[in-house]
């Protein structure tokens, strides 16, 4: 299968790197020239807990050099999704499947402006990764990858993709309820990302303080109530436990939002905690904790 990774940041590089070990045609597409050049010159270095792995996916800045692919996996920031799709139209044929493993809420709607909804897969991943330098990332946490059709599609095609991910080393399951996947991942990010960015700590540090555990809980409970109003119901206490478990499993990970703050980049706060605030407003649900977290992260962005 010919596979393109749209957005070769830490997570895109992680997936593209491991996929390149089992698939012959894997292409990373990114606008960061130094990163692309380093991958093509020396390969991609993935720092694991027990040592370094070097892999050799092909990296490009111009998608026209790749041409149409069978599968495009999107890893760009949520607020860049529409732009990324427009810039990478050369990758998309009539039968190309586009899979989003992004953070945040609203990515599917942006992708659907460029791809038939029947060809879109949404998913979540509990893996964590951080960028160390051009061509060099750290794999900071592992977990399940869950994928599902946005609109019911060919089970054979999605099972084949799940098999490819498993062979590459990603424990992957297919879900029949994609919106539950999207909301589940959103709620996990709601509970972790903003707090790590504000306190400048790794994920696991949030579990060491009573105050941060309580803030995680409050933010998650608000998000669960908003999800229920949108028609996706979760057991609130079970979701709180899940968020805590993922924070523990990715304890050494520097969240993407913290990485953005440390590197003076725009964060995805508006499509994570901000999305909870906006959806809560539409349904007359109060979200004071998520509102404060959103405003504080926006303030941090303005100071950068």
Beta strands, then each sheet from edge to edge (+ up, - down):
strand 1: 3-6
strand 2: 26-29
strand 3: 44-48
strand 4: 51-55
strand 5: 58-60
strand 6: 71-74
strand 7: 97-100
strand 8: 120-125
strand 9: 128-133
strand 10: 136-141
strand 11: 145-149
strand 12: 172-174
sheet 1: 5+ 2+ 1+ 6+ 7+ 8+ 11- 12-
sheet 2: 4+ 3- 10- 9+
end
